[in-house]
Amino acid sequence: MLWKDKLGQISLAVTTLFWGAGATLQLIVLKWAEKSLHIPYEKATSLVGVVAVGIAFGAAASARLIPLKKSLTVIPLGIAMGVIVMAMPLVQSVALAYPLLILIGVLSGFFVVPMNALLQHRGHVLMSAGHSIAVQNFNENLSILTMLALYAIMISLNLDLNVIIVLFGFSVSAVMWLIMRRHAANQREHDSLALIGEHKH
């Protein structure tokens, strides 16, 4: 039912992509820290923590600044995040790595919180809270498994890490762009934004 809803499908697509991309990005950052920054694995985990700090800041800012009615205006930030990820191969120093990863985290947190709020809202309107959460968890776990499997395949093919990073960033941006196009098409068909704030029937 969420996939059929004009707002539900957009928010579910974004959150599904976010969790899959987030899990994959953690592994990419660890490998990148070792290969490009020459940081041992034990210390590289701190870089994953840096992304998490950025996500926390972005999430807090988004919760304060973006009302539910404006939640879909953050989709372009998902495209920007993918583009910035593609810049990772250019960074060869820890001093530059920290701000880059914080920025990726901030953008991630800033765009996922409004999407999650919108998804919870549509789930509440269309079905029970438990059913909505089950649908969300299923899609997010499927996304994580799929993206990690694709990453594992690329590693097994001995693809250069920089190529993997660029492909990953491009894929995130491309999918977010397609989601944005889908939302624009939905809007031309019917003003789905008017459904935000709708009460459960």
Backbone torsions as a table, in degrees:
resi	resn	phi	psi	omega
1	MET	NA	-37.8	178.5
2	LEU	-64.8	-37.0	179.8
3	TRP	-68.6	-25.0	179.6
4	LYS	-83.2	-24.3	-179.4
5	ASP	-73.9	134.9	-175.0
6	LYS	-61.3	-36.2	178.3
7	LEU	-88.0	-37.9	-179.7
8	GLY	-60.1	-42.1	-177.3
9	GLN	-65.6	-36.5	-179.7
10	ILE	-69.8	-49.8	-178.4
11	SER	-66.3	-37.0	178.8
12	LEU	-68.4	-39.4	178.1
13	ALA	-62.6	-42.8	-178.6
14	VAL	-67.3	-47.3	-178.8
15	THR	-67.3	-35.3	177.1
16	THR	-62.4	-46.2	177.8
17	LEU	-62.9	-42.4	-177.2
18	PHE	-57.7	-47.7	-176.4
19	TRP	-68.9	-38.8	176.8
20	GLY	-65.3	-44.9	-179.9
21	ALA	-66.9	-38.9	-179.2
22	GLY	-62.8	-43.5	179.3
23	ALA	-64.6	-41.0	-179.8
24	THR	-69.3	-39.6	-179.1
25	LEU	-61.2	-35.6	177.9
26	GLN	-58.2	-45.8	179.9
27	LEU	-68.0	-38.8	179.1
28	ILE	-63.0	-44.1	-179.4
29	VAL	-61.5	-42.4	179.1
30	LEU	-61.7	-44.4	-179.5
31	LYS	-68.4	-41.9	-179.5
32	TRP	-63.6	-41.6	179.1
33	ALA	-61.1	-39.3	-179.6
34	GLU	-71.4	-45.6	-173.7
35	LYS	-79.1	-48.5	-172.7
36	SER	-92.4	-36.2	-176.6
37	LEU	-99.8	-7.4	178.8
38	HIS	57.0	43.0	177.7
39	ILE	-103.4	131.0	177.7
40	PRO	-63.4	155.6	-174.2
41	TYR	-53.4	-41.7	-176.0
42	GLU	-59.9	-38.3	-179.2
43	LYS	-84.9	-24.7	-178.3
44	ALA	-64.3	-26.7	-179.7
45	THR	-61.6	-24.5	178.4
46	SER	-66.0	-28.2	178.5
47	LEU	-69.0	-35.1	174.9
48	VAL	-64.1	-37.5	176.7
49	GLY	-63.3	-34.3	178.3
50	VAL	-63.1	-42.6	176.9
51	VAL	-60.9	-42.1	-179.6
52	ALA	-62.8	-38.8	177.1
53	VAL	-63.2	-43.2	177.3
54	GLY	-60.3	-42.7	178.6
55	ILE	-60.4	-42.6	-179.9
56	ALA	-62.1	-44.1	178.0
57	PHE	-63.7	-45.9	179.7
58	GLY	-62.0	-41.5	179.8
59	ALA	-64.1	-43.4	180.0
60	ALA	-64.2	-43.0	179.8
61	ALA	-65.2	-42.0	-179.1
62	SER	-64.4	-43.0	179.9
63	ALA	-60.6	-32.8	-179.1
64	ARG	-81.8	-35.7	-169.5
65	LEU	-100.1	-25.8	-172.4
66	ILE	-109.5	108.2	175.6
67	PRO	-73.1	161.6	-177.5
68	LEU	-54.7	-39.2	-178.4
69	LYS	-62.1	-26.5	-177.3
70	LYS	-101.3	9.0	-171.9
71	SER	-56.7	-35.4	-175.7
72	LEU	-77.8	-8.8	178.9
73	THR	-71.8	-11.6	-176.7
74	VAL	-88.0	-5.9	-176.8
75	ILE	-53.8	-41.3	179.1
76	PRO	-57.7	-24.0	178.1
77	LEU	-65.9	-29.2	175.7
78	GLY	-66.1	-38.3	176.4
79	ILE	-64.9	-45.0	-180.0
80	ALA	-61.1	-39.1	179.9
81	MET	-60.2	-44.7	178.5
82	GLY	-61.2	-40.4	179.0
83	VAL	-64.2	-43.1	-179.4
84	ILE	-66.6	-36.5	175.9
85	VAL	-58.6	-37.7	-179.9
86	MET	-64.5	-16.7	178.7
87	ALA	-83.4	-9.8	-177.4
88	MET	-54.1	-41.4	-179.6
89	PRO	-61.9	-19.8	-180.0
90	LEU	-78.3	-17.6	-176.2
91	VAL	-90.8	124.0	-177.8
92	GLN	-119.9	0.2	-178.0
93	SER	-125.4	149.2	179.9
94	VAL	-64.2	-35.4	-178.8
95	ALA	-59.4	-35.1	177.8
96	LEU	-86.8	-27.1	-177.3
97	ALA	-64.5	-40.9	-177.3
98	TYR	-60.5	-53.8	179.0
99	PRO	-62.6	-34.7	179.2
100	LEU	-63.2	-46.1	-178.2
101	LEU	-70.3	-35.0	175.7
102	ILE	-63.3	-42.4	179.4
103	LEU	-62.0	-44.0	177.4
104	ILE	-59.4	-43.3	179.2
105	GLY	-64.1	-45.7	-179.9
106	VAL	-59.6	-47.1	179.2
107	LEU	-61.2	-42.2	-180.0
108	SER	-61.3	-50.4	-179.1
109	GLY	-63.4	-38.2	-176.5
110	PHE	-67.2	-35.7	-177.2
111	PHE	-92.2	-22.3	-176.7
112	VAL	-81.0	-30.3	-178.2
113	VAL	-63.6	-48.9	177.2
114	PRO	-62.6	-36.7	179.3
115	MET	-65.7	-39.5	179.1
116	ASN	-67.3	-40.8	178.5
117	ALA	-62.8	-41.7	179.1
118	LEU	-65.7	-40.7	179.3
119	LEU	-63.4	-43.4	178.2
120	GLN	-62.8	-39.5	179.5
121	HIS	-62.7	-48.7	-178.6
122	ARG	-68.6	-36.4	177.2
123	GLY	-62.0	-40.2	179.4
124	HIS	-66.1	-39.8	-178.8
125	VAL	-69.8	-40.9	-170.6
126	LEU	-90.9	-27.1	-175.4
127	MET	-154.2	-177.1	178.2
128	SER	-72.4	155.3	-179.2
129	ALA	-59.7	-41.3	-179.7
130	GLY	-62.9	-43.6	179.5
131	HIS	-64.7	-42.6	179.8
132	SER	-61.0	-45.3	-180.0
133	ILE	-65.6	-37.8	178.6
134	ALA	-62.7	-43.8	178.4
135	VAL	-62.4	-45.3	-179.8
136	GLN	-61.8	-47.6	-179.3
137	ASN	-62.8	-40.9	179.1
138	PHE	-60.4	-48.8	-178.4
139	ASN	-65.1	-40.8	-179.2
140	GLU	-67.5	-42.0	178.2
141	ASN	-66.4	-37.4	176.9
142	LEU	-63.8	-40.9	178.3
143	SER	-63.3	-44.6	179.2
144	ILE	-60.2	-48.1	-179.5
145	LEU	-62.0	-43.3	-178.6
146	THR	-64.2	-48.0	-176.5
147	MET	-70.1	-36.2	176.5
148	LEU	-68.0	-35.2	177.4
149	ALA	-65.4	-42.8	178.3
150	LEU	-63.3	-40.7	177.9
151	TYR	-62.8	-44.1	179.5
152	ALA	-62.4	-38.4	178.4
153	ILE	-64.0	-44.7	-179.8
154	MET	-63.8	-38.4	177.5
155	ILE	-65.7	-42.3	-179.3
156	SER	-66.4	-25.5	177.3
157	LEU	-83.7	2.4	-179.8
158	ASN	59.5	34.0	174.9
159	LEU	-66.8	142.2	177.1
160	ASP	-59.1	138.4	-176.6
161	LEU	-59.0	-38.6	179.6
162	ASN	-63.0	-35.9	176.5
163	VAL	-65.5	-43.1	178.9
164	ILE	-60.8	-43.8	-179.5
165	ILE	-61.8	-45.9	-179.9
166	VAL	-64.3	-43.4	177.7
167	LEU	-61.6	-40.6	179.7
168	PHE	-64.1	-51.3	-179.9
169	GLY	-60.8	-42.9	179.2
170	PHE	-63.1	-42.4	-179.2
171	SER	-62.3	-43.6	178.6
172	VAL	-61.0	-48.1	179.8
173	SER	-62.4	-42.8	-178.1
174	ALA	-64.3	-44.6	179.9
175	VAL	-65.8	-41.1	178.0
176	MET	-63.4	-37.4	177.8
177	TRP	-65.0	-41.6	177.9
178	LEU	-64.2	-39.0	177.3
179	ILE	-63.7	-41.3	178.8
180	MET	-63.5	-41.3	177.2
181	ARG	-63.5	-40.8	179.3
182	ARG	-62.0	-43.3	178.7
183	HIS	-63.2	-41.8	178.9
184	ALA	-61.9	-40.3	178.2
185	ALA	-65.2	-41.2	177.1
186	ASN	-60.7	-39.8	-178.5
187	GLN	-67.7	-36.3	178.3
188	ARG	-65.2	-33.3	-178.9
189	GLU	-75.4	-41.8	-177.2
190	HIS	-163.4	140.9	-179.6
191	ASP	-73.0	85.3	-177.4
192	SER	-70.3	-21.1	179.6
193	LEU	-62.4	-24.3	178.5
194	ALA	-65.4	-18.6	-179.5
195	LEU	-77.4	-16.1	-179.8
196	ILE	-68.5	125.6	-177.0
197	GLY	98.2	-5.7	178.0
198	GLU	-63.0	142.5	-179.8
199	HIS	-92.2	158.3	178.9
200	LYS	-63.4	134.7	-178.6
201	HIS	-79.1	NA	NA
